[in-house]
Amino acid sequence: MDTPRFGVPERLAQRMTMAEQHEYLRARLTRRRVLRGAAATAGTAAGAGLLGGAARAAGQGPAPAVSPRPGSATVDGALVAPFGRHLAFGEDPRTQMRISWQVPFAVRKPYVRIGTSPLELTRKVEAEVRHLHTPSLGDRLPAVEQFYLHAAVDGLRPGVTYYYGVGHADRDPAEPRHFASVGTFRTAPDRPGRFVFTAFGDQGVSYDALANDQLILGQNPSFHLHAGDLCYADTTGHGKKSDLYDARVWDSFLAQTDSVAASVPWMVTTGNHDMEAWYSPDGYGGQLARWSLPDNGPDPRKAPGVYAFVYGNVGVVALDANDVSYEITANTGYTDGAQTRWLDRRLEQLRERPDIDFLVVFFHHCAYSTTSAHASDGGVRDAWVPLFDKHQVDLVINGHNHVYERTDAIRGGKVARRVPVEGSADAVHDGIVYVTAGGAGARLYEFPVPDSYEGHIEDLDEVKTYHWTKDGEKSQDTADWSRVRYTGFSFLAVEVEAGSRPRLTVTALAESGERVDRFEVTRPPRQ
């Protein structure tokens, strides 16, 4: 059939951008409810859900607090338990933390208590409410109301462990009965030193995703990078209004992630499954409701997954590859080049800082991968790889392909240095190592050739693969850069060392805890 159960007819969606599809759906939804005689309800739904507290994608400023819809039930605040806590740094991880969580019903006066002892949560910070309304998407999917709460905590001291509790009117986290729900985090140190961060992409809600989360906790990371395709509430991932979507999956995802993200800053960016066009012209209204991330990108109200921060001697840059993708084009060009111009400036600024040794960039679509599913995106190669070379980026982390794959050191699109397991590379002299870490928990993909990983080496001189071109076609490639391949659930653990000979020790760990890969990224000795 041409018309899906809900959404834009496929023949139209094929040639419409996310913004055009959004307007189509918004008008269709409003017409349908008016015809049912529910004009007042439709006005509330369109204002609060599609354009309001979550979206703010047209340069209207931060999302405001939104009250419950008329006629919604009220619940005793003492009985409403927060869940789905997730932390994120502000622009300065030494002094800023963003604490976010969810409640199943609207609450009054939400806040965070914080202190340097779990028994003395003396500082109180008011939280912002972001109410997200998802309309009914057919007989099997009812309308969903979600309430996300965010507290911006500034003025913290570097290198200090803090304790916090989230609460609201009638539920004080400092009360002894709520002591078990007190969380903790540690700010970034004032001076570079040894630390670990972790990374993966393409997680979803599953036993494998939960297992990866628990293994990450065992690494004691200072922060975690999530390279997009977070929960798969949108299971189709084409960036179309005809995509299947169930907002309730986010509740399960944030509950699953709480055990890690409540203490480890969870720094996310957006994948193709995160373009949820119900909420805003570019599909990121839902992300703006759920996450509080550094607001130093080209336009944080429109592109929430684009930002940068510095931790110790590492500069980290998050990008939204939906903007440059040749494969999935619903949002291609939506920043009109602003993101790429910002990337050039930001990498230059970070590289000029004497306290920064390493530049790490993470985003969703792969610059270099050989899987049979998505392979490589020529849009990423055309727009960003030259900038990575120009500014000597040290490590690039992607998702999108649900496997682990790692390249040799690449410069100008060609292998500049072979980097076997236990090998090393220097971005100044050798080139950049690209890692696909898409085995976080979603259904696994396949390679066209055998796996090759630590203890199971199957070295090949070349792999027949392809990359996506500007006209949306697959162009055949012969890849001589695919050095490590592993079909299994996994994640990255990166140990960072400062000093006169700084280094990144990058380890890929399987869900079983088995080591899949290990290599080093170094910088020349400081003068």
C-alpha positions as CSV (number, residue, x, y, z in Angstrom):
1,M,0.0,0.0,0.0
2,D,1.1,3.6,-0.7
3,T,-0.2,5.0,2.6
4,P,1.1,3.6,5.9
5,R,-1.0,3.2,9.0
6,F,0.2,6.6,10.0
7,G,2.5,9.1,8.4
8,V,3.4,10.4,5.0
9,P,2.6,8.2,1.9
10,E,5.8,6.5,0.8
11,R,5.7,8.1,-2.7
12,L,5.8,11.6,-1.1
13,A,8.3,10.7,1.7
14,Q,10.9,9.6,-0.9
15,R,11.3,13.2,-2.1
16,M,10.6,15.2,1.1
17,T,13.1,16.5,3.7
18,M,12.5,16.0,7.4
19,A,11.2,19.5,7.7
20,E,8.7,19.1,4.9
21,Q,7.5,15.7,6.3
22,H,7.1,17.4,9.7
23,E,4.8,20.0,8.3
24,Y,2.8,17.4,6.4
25,L,2.2,15.3,9.5
26,R,1.4,18.3,11.7
27,A,-1.2,19.5,9.3
28,R,-2.6,16.0,8.8
29,L,-2.8,15.4,12.6
30,T,-4.5,18.7,13.2
31,R,-7.1,18.1,10.4
32,R,-7.9,14.6,11.8
33,R,-8.6,15.8,15.3
34,V,-10.6,18.8,14.2
35,L,-12.8,16.5,12.1
36,R,-13.3,14.4,15.2
37,G,-14.6,17.5,17.0
38,A,-11.6,17.8,19.3
39,A,-10.2,21.1,18.2
40,A,-9.2,22.3,21.6
41,T,-7.4,19.1,22.4
42,A,-5.7,19.2,19.0
43,G,-4.5,22.7,19.6
44,T,-2.9,21.7,22.9
45,A,-1.3,18.6,21.4
46,A,0.2,20.5,18.4
47,G,1.5,23.3,20.6
48,A,2.9,21.3,23.5
49,G,4.0,18.2,21.6
50,L,5.1,19.1,18.0
51,L,6.2,22.6,18.5
52,G,6.5,23.3,22.2
53,G,8.6,22.4,25.2
54,A,10.7,19.8,23.4
55,A,11.2,21.1,19.9
56,R,12.2,24.8,19.9
57,A,14.0,24.1,16.7
58,A,13.2,27.3,15.0
59,G,15.5,29.5,17.0
60,Q,12.9,30.1,19.7
61,G,15.2,29.7,22.7
62,P,15.4,27.0,25.4
63,A,12.5,24.7,25.9
64,P,10.1,26.2,28.5
65,A,8.4,24.4,31.4
66,V,5.0,23.0,30.1
67,S,2.1,22.3,32.4
68,P,0.1,19.1,32.1
69,R,-2.7,19.2,29.5
70,P,-6.1,20.1,30.7
71,G,-7.9,17.2,32.2
72,S,-4.8,15.2,32.9
73,A,-4.7,13.3,36.2
74,T,-2.9,14.6,39.3
75,V,-0.9,12.3,41.5
76,D,0.4,12.8,45.0
77,G,4.0,13.9,44.5
78,A,5.2,11.8,47.4
79,L,4.3,8.7,45.4
80,V,6.0,9.8,42.1
81,A,9.5,8.1,41.9
82,P,12.1,9.6,39.6
83,F,13.9,7.3,37.2
84,G,16.2,7.4,34.2
85,R,18.9,9.6,35.7
86,H,21.6,10.6,33.2
87,L,24.5,13.0,33.7
88,A,26.3,15.2,31.1
89,F,29.1,17.7,31.3
90,G,28.5,21.4,30.7
91,E,31.1,23.1,28.4
92,D,33.6,23.0,31.3
93,P,33.7,19.5,32.9
94,R,35.7,20.9,35.8
95,T,33.0,23.1,37.1
96,Q,29.7,22.2,35.4
97,M,27.4,19.1,35.5
98,R,24.0,18.7,34.0
99,I,21.7,16.3,35.9
100,S,18.7,14.9,34.1
101,W,16.0,12.5,35.0
102,Q,12.4,11.5,34.2
103,V,9.1,11.2,36.1
104,P,6.0,9.2,35.0
105,F,3.7,12.1,36.0
106,A,3.9,15.9,36.2
107,V,5.4,17.1,39.5
108,R,5.7,20.5,41.2
109,K,8.9,22.3,41.8
110,P,11.5,19.7,40.8
111,Y,15.0,20.2,42.0
112,V,18.4,18.6,42.8
113,R,20.1,18.5,46.2
114,I,23.9,18.3,46.0
115,G,26.8,18.2,48.4
116,T,30.2,16.7,49.1
117,S,28.7,14.2,51.6
118,P,25.7,11.9,51.1
119,L,24.4,13.1,54.5
120,E,24.8,16.8,53.7
121,L,23.0,17.6,50.5
122,T,22.8,21.2,51.4
123,R,22.8,23.0,48.0
124,K,19.5,23.1,46.2
125,V,19.3,23.7,42.4
126,E,15.9,24.2,40.7
127,A,15.2,22.0,37.7
128,E,13.6,22.7,34.4
129,V,10.6,20.7,33.2
130,R,10.4,19.6,29.6
131,H,7.1,18.0,28.7
132,L,7.0,15.9,25.6
133,H,3.7,14.9,24.1
134,T,3.5,12.2,21.4
135,P,0.2,11.9,19.7
136,S,-1.6,8.6,19.1
137,L,0.0,6.8,16.3
138,G,-2.8,4.4,15.5
139,D,-4.9,1.9,17.3
140,R,-2.0,0.0,18.9
141,L,0.0,3.1,20.0
142,P,-1.7,5.5,22.4
143,A,-0.7,9.1,23.0
144,V,2.2,9.3,25.4
145,E,3.1,12.1,27.9
146,Q,6.7,12.2,29.1
147,F,8.2,14.6,31.6
148,Y,12.0,15.2,31.5
149,L,13.7,17.2,34.2
150,H,17.0,19.0,34.0
151,A,19.2,20.8,36.5
152,A,22.2,22.9,35.4
153,V,24.7,22.7,38.3
154,D,27.6,25.2,37.9
155,G,30.3,26.6,40.3
156,L,31.6,23.1,41.2
157,R,35.2,22.5,42.2
158,P,37.5,20.5,40.0
159,G,38.5,17.0,40.9
160,V,35.8,16.6,43.6
161,T,33.3,13.8,44.2
162,Y,29.8,15.1,44.7
163,Y,26.7,13.4,45.9
164,Y,23.2,14.3,44.7
165,G,19.6,13.5,44.9
166,V,16.7,14.4,42.6
167,G,13.3,15.4,44.0
168,H,10.3,17.6,43.8
169,A,7.6,19.0,46.0
170,D,6.5,16.3,48.6
171,R,9.6,14.1,47.8
172,D,12.8,15.4,49.4
173,P,15.8,13.3,48.4
174,A,17.6,14.3,51.6
175,E,15.0,12.4,53.7
176,P,16.4,9.1,55.1
177,R,13.9,6.9,53.3
178,H,15.3,8.1,50.0
179,F,18.9,7.6,50.9
180,A,19.3,4.6,48.6
181,S,18.5,6.8,45.6
182,V,21.4,9.3,46.2
183,G,23.8,9.4,43.2
184,T,27.4,10.5,42.8
185,F,29.7,12.0,40.2
186,R,33.2,13.4,40.0
187,T,34.2,16.6,38.2
188,A,37.2,16.8,35.9
189,P,40.5,17.5,37.5
190,D,42.3,20.9,37.1
191,R,45.4,19.3,35.7
192,P,45.9,16.5,33.1
193,G,46.5,13.0,34.5
194,R,45.6,9.4,33.8
195,F,41.9,8.6,33.2
196,V,39.7,6.2,31.2
197,F,36.7,6.9,28.9
198,T,34.5,4.5,27.1
199,A,32.6,4.6,23.9
200,F,30.1,2.7,21.7
201,G,27.1,3.3,19.4
202,D,23.9,1.6,18.4
203,Q,22.6,0.4,21.7
204,G,18.8,0.0,22.0
205,V,17.1,-1.9,24.8
206,S,18.2,-5.5,25.2
207,Y,20.1,-7.9,27.5
208,D,23.2,-7.4,25.4
209,A,22.9,-3.6,25.8
210,L,22.5,-4.0,29.6
211,A,25.5,-6.3,29.7
212,N,27.7,-3.7,27.9
213,D,26.5,-1.1,30.4
214,Q,27.6,-3.2,33.3
215,L,31.0,-3.9,31.7
216,I,31.5,-0.2,31.2
217,L,31.0,0.4,34.9
218,G,33.9,-2.0,35.6
219,Q,36.2,0.3,33.6
220,N,35.5,3.2,36.1
221,P,35.3,5.7,33.2
222,S,35.4,9.4,33.6
223,F,32.8,9.8,30.9
224,H,31.2,7.7,28.1
225,L,30.7,8.6,24.4
226,H,27.6,7.3,22.7
227,A,27.9,7.6,18.9
228,G,24.2,7.7,18.1
229,D,21.2,5.4,17.5
230,L,20.4,5.5,21.2
231,C,17.3,3.6,21.9
232,Y,15.5,2.7,18.6
233,A,12.1,4.1,19.5
234,D,12.1,4.8,15.7
235,T,12.8,1.3,14.5
236,T,13.0,2.2,10.7
237,G,15.7,4.9,10.8
238,H,15.0,6.4,7.4
239,G,14.2,9.8,8.7
240,K,10.7,9.6,7.2
241,K,7.3,10.2,8.7
242,S,6.3,6.7,7.6
243,D,9.0,5.3,10.0
244,L,7.6,3.2,12.9
245,Y,7.9,4.9,16.2
246,D,7.0,4.1,19.8
247,A,8.0,6.8,22.3
248,R,7.6,4.4,25.3
249,V,10.8,2.7,24.3
250,W,12.6,5.8,25.7
251,D,11.3,5.0,29.2
252,S,12.8,1.5,29.0
253,F,16.1,2.8,27.6
254,L,16.6,5.5,30.3
255,A,15.7,3.0,33.0
256,Q,18.2,0.6,31.6
257,T,20.9,3.2,31.3
258,D,20.4,4.7,34.8
259,S,22.8,2.2,36.5
260,V,25.7,3.8,34.6
261,A,24.6,7.2,33.4
262,A,23.6,8.2,36.9
263,S,27.3,8.4,37.8
264,V,29.1,8.5,34.5
265,P,28.5,11.5,32.2
266,W,26.7,10.1,29.2
267,M,27.8,12.2,26.2
268,V,25.6,11.4,23.2
269,T,25.2,12.4,19.6
270,T,22.5,11.7,17.0
271,G,22.2,8.8,14.6
272,N,19.7,8.1,11.8
273,H,17.4,6.4,14.3
274,D,17.4,9.5,16.4
275,M,15.7,11.7,13.8
276,E,12.2,11.6,15.3
277,A,10.3,13.9,13.0
278,W,7.2,14.0,15.1
279,Y,8.7,16.6,17.4
280,S,10.4,19.3,15.2
281,P,11.2,20.2,11.7
282,D,14.6,18.5,11.8
283,G,13.6,15.6,14.1
284,Y,15.5,16.6,17.2
285,G,12.8,18.0,19.4
286,G,12.7,14.7,21.3
287,Q,16.5,14.9,21.9
288,L,16.2,18.4,23.1
289,A,13.6,17.3,25.7
290,R,15.7,14.3,26.9
291,W,19.3,15.5,27.0
292,S,21.1,18.6,28.4
293,L,24.5,18.7,26.5
294,P,27.1,21.4,26.2
295,D,25.6,24.3,24.3
296,N,28.7,25.5,22.4
297,G,27.9,24.1,19.0
298,P,26.8,26.1,15.9
299,D,23.2,26.1,17.0
300,P,22.4,24.0,20.1
301,R,18.6,24.7,19.8
302,K,18.6,23.1,16.3
303,A,21.6,20.6,16.4
304,P,21.8,19.3,20.0
305,G,24.3,16.5,19.1
306,V,27.0,19.0,18.0
307,Y,29.3,20.3,20.8
308,A,32.8,20.1,22.2
309,F,34.4,19.7,25.6
310,V,37.8,19.3,27.1
311,Y,38.7,16.7,29.8
312,G,42.3,16.6,31.0
313,N,44.5,16.7,27.9
314,V,41.8,15.5,25.5
315,G,39.6,17.7,23.4
316,V,36.4,15.9,22.4
317,V,34.1,16.9,19.5
318,A,30.6,15.5,18.9
319,L,29.1,15.8,15.4
320,D,25.8,15.0,13.7
321,A,26.6,13.1,10.5
322,N,22.9,13.2,9.4
323,D,23.9,16.6,8.2
324,V,26.4,15.3,5.6
325,S,25.2,11.8,4.9
326,Y,24.9,10.6,1.3
327,E,23.1,7.4,2.4
328,I,20.2,8.6,4.5
329,T,19.4,12.1,3.2
330,A,16.4,13.3,5.2
331,N,18.5,15.8,7.1
332,T,21.4,16.2,4.6
333,G,22.4,19.9,4.5
334,Y,20.0,20.9,7.3
335,T,22.6,23.2,8.9
336,D,23.5,24.7,5.5
337,G,27.2,24.1,6.1
338,A,27.3,25.7,9.6
339,Q,28.3,22.5,11.3
340,T,31.3,21.9,9.0
341,R,32.4,25.5,9.3
342,W,32.1,25.3,13.1
343,L,34.1,22.0,13.1
344,D,37.0,23.6,11.2
345,R,37.2,26.5,13.7
346,R,36.8,24.4,16.7
347,L,39.4,21.8,15.8
348,E,41.8,24.7,15.1
349,Q,41.1,26.3,18.5
350,L,41.6,23.0,20.3
351,R,44.8,22.1,18.4
352,E,46.3,25.5,19.3
353,R,45.8,24.9,23.1
354,P,49.1,23.9,24.7
355,D,47.3,21.9,27.4
356,I,45.6,19.6,24.8
357,D,47.5,16.6,23.4
358,F,44.7,14.5,21.8
359,L,41.7,15.4,19.6
360,V,38.9,12.7,19.6
361,V,35.9,13.1,17.3
362,F,32.8,10.9,17.5
363,F,29.7,10.7,15.3
364,H,27.4,8.1,13.9
365,H,27.9,7.3,10.1
366,C,31.1,5.7,9.2
367,A,33.9,7.2,7.3
368,Y,35.5,3.8,6.8
369,S,33.7,0.5,7.2
370,T,33.3,-2.7,5.2
371,T,30.1,-4.2,6.4
372,S,27.5,-5.5,4.1
373,A,24.9,-3.2,5.7
374,H,25.9,0.4,5.5
375,A,29.7,0.3,4.7
376,S,31.2,3.8,4.3
377,D,29.5,7.2,3.9
378,G,31.0,9.3,1.1
379,G,29.4,12.4,2.6
380,V,31.4,12.1,5.7
381,R,34.6,11.5,3.7
382,D,34.0,14.5,1.5
383,A,33.0,17.0,4.2
384,W,35.0,16.0,7.3
385,V,37.9,13.7,6.6
386,P,40.0,16.5,5.0
387,L,39.5,18.6,8.2
388,F,40.5,15.7,10.4
389,D,43.7,15.4,8.4
390,K,44.3,19.2,8.4
391,H,44.0,19.4,12.2
392,Q,45.7,16.1,13.0
393,V,42.8,14.5,14.8
394,D,44.1,11.5,16.7
395,L,41.0,9.1,16.9
396,V,37.7,9.0,15.2
397,I,34.9,6.9,16.7
398,N,31.7,5.9,14.7
399,G,28.7,3.7,15.1
400,H,26.0,2.9,12.4
401,N,27.5,-0.5,11.5
402,H,26.6,-2.9,14.3
403,V,30.1,-4.5,14.6
404,Y,33.6,-3.6,15.7
405,E,36.0,-2.6,12.9
406,R,39.2,-0.7,13.0
407,T,41.4,0.8,10.3
408,D,45.1,1.2,9.8
409,A,46.4,4.8,10.1
410,I,44.9,6.7,7.2
411,R,45.9,10.0,5.6
412,G,44.3,11.5,2.5
413,G,42.1,8.4,2.1
414,K,45.1,6.0,1.9
415,V,46.9,3.8,4.3
416,A,49.9,5.7,5.7
417,R,50.9,3.1,8.3
418,R,49.8,-0.5,9.0
419,V,48.5,-0.8,12.6
420,P,48.1,-4.5,13.6
421,V,46.8,-5.6,17.0
422,E,49.2,-4.2,19.6
423,G,50.4,-1.7,17.0
424,S,50.7,2.1,17.3
425,A,50.1,5.2,15.3
426,D,50.9,8.9,15.5
427,A,48.5,11.3,13.8
428,V,51.4,13.7,13.1
429,H,53.6,11.3,11.2
430,D,51.3,8.3,10.4
431,G,47.7,9.4,10.0
432,I,44.4,8.8,11.8
433,V,42.9,5.5,13.1
434,Y,39.1,5.2,12.5
435,V,37.1,2.9,14.8
436,T,33.6,1.6,14.2
437,A,32.2,0.7,17.7
438,G,28.6,-0.1,16.8
439,G,28.2,-3.3,18.8
440,A,26.5,-1.8,21.9
441,G,23.4,-4.0,21.8
442,A,21.4,-3.7,18.6
443,R,21.1,-6.6,16.2
444,L,24.5,-7.4,14.7
445,Y,25.6,-7.0,11.1
446,E,27.9,-9.0,8.9
447,F,31.2,-8.6,7.1
448,P,31.7,-9.9,3.5
449,V,35.0,-11.5,4.7
450,P,36.1,-13.4,7.8
451,D,36.5,-11.7,11.2
452,S,40.1,-10.8,12.2
453,Y,40.7,-9.9,15.8
454,E,43.1,-10.6,18.7
455,G,43.8,-14.3,19.0
456,H,41.9,-14.9,15.7
457,I,43.9,-13.0,13.1
458,E,42.8,-13.4,9.5
459,D,44.8,-10.7,7.8
460,L,43.7,-9.7,4.2
461,D,45.4,-7.5,1.8
462,E,42.1,-6.1,0.6
463,V,38.3,-6.3,1.2
464,K,35.8,-5.7,-1.6
465,T,33.3,-3.1,-0.2
466,Y,31.6,0.1,-1.2
467,H,30.8,3.7,-0.2
468,W,27.7,5.8,-0.7
469,T,28.0,8.6,-3.3
470,K,26.3,12.0,-3.6
471,D,23.7,10.6,-5.9
472,G,22.7,7.9,-3.4
473,E,24.4,5.1,-5.2
474,K,26.9,2.5,-4.0
475,S,30.3,2.9,-5.5
476,Q,32.5,-0.2,-5.3
477,D,35.8,0.1,-3.2
478,T,38.8,-2.1,-2.6
479,A,39.7,-1.4,1.0
480,D,43.2,-2.2,2.1
481,W,42.7,-0.4,5.4
482,S,40.4,-2.8,7.3
483,R,42.7,-4.2,9.9
484,V,40.5,-5.6,12.7
485,R,37.0,-7.0,12.3
486,Y,34.8,-8.5,15.0
487,T,31.1,-9.6,14.7
488,G,29.9,-9.4,18.3
489,F,28.7,-7.0,21.0
490,S,31.6,-4.8,22.3
491,F,32.7,-1.4,23.4
492,L,35.8,0.7,23.6
493,A,37.8,1.6,26.7
494,V,40.4,4.3,26.1
495,E,43.1,4.9,28.7
496,V,44.6,8.4,28.5
497,E,48.0,9.3,29.8
498,A,49.6,12.8,30.0
499,G,53.2,13.8,30.5
500,S,56.1,14.2,28.2
501,R,55.1,11.2,26.1
502,P,51.3,11.3,26.1
503,R,49.4,8.3,24.7
504,L,46.0,6.8,24.2
505,T,45.7,3.0,24.8
506,V,42.6,1.9,23.0
507,T,41.1,-1.5,23.9
508,A,38.0,-3.1,22.4
509,L,36.3,-5.5,24.8
510,A,33.6,-8.1,23.9
511,E,30.5,-8.6,25.9
512,S,32.2,-11.7,27.5
513,G,35.0,-9.5,28.7
514,E,37.4,-11.0,26.2
515,R,39.9,-8.5,24.6
516,V,39.2,-8.1,20.9
517,D,41.7,-5.4,20.0
518,R,44.4,-3.2,21.5
519,F,46.5,-0.4,19.9
520,E,48.1,2.9,20.9
521,V,47.8,6.4,19.6
522,T,50.8,8.6,20.5
523,R,51.9,12.2,20.1
524,P,55.5,13.4,19.6
525,P,57.4,14.3,22.8
526,R,56.7,17.8,24.0
527,Q,59.5,20.3,23.4
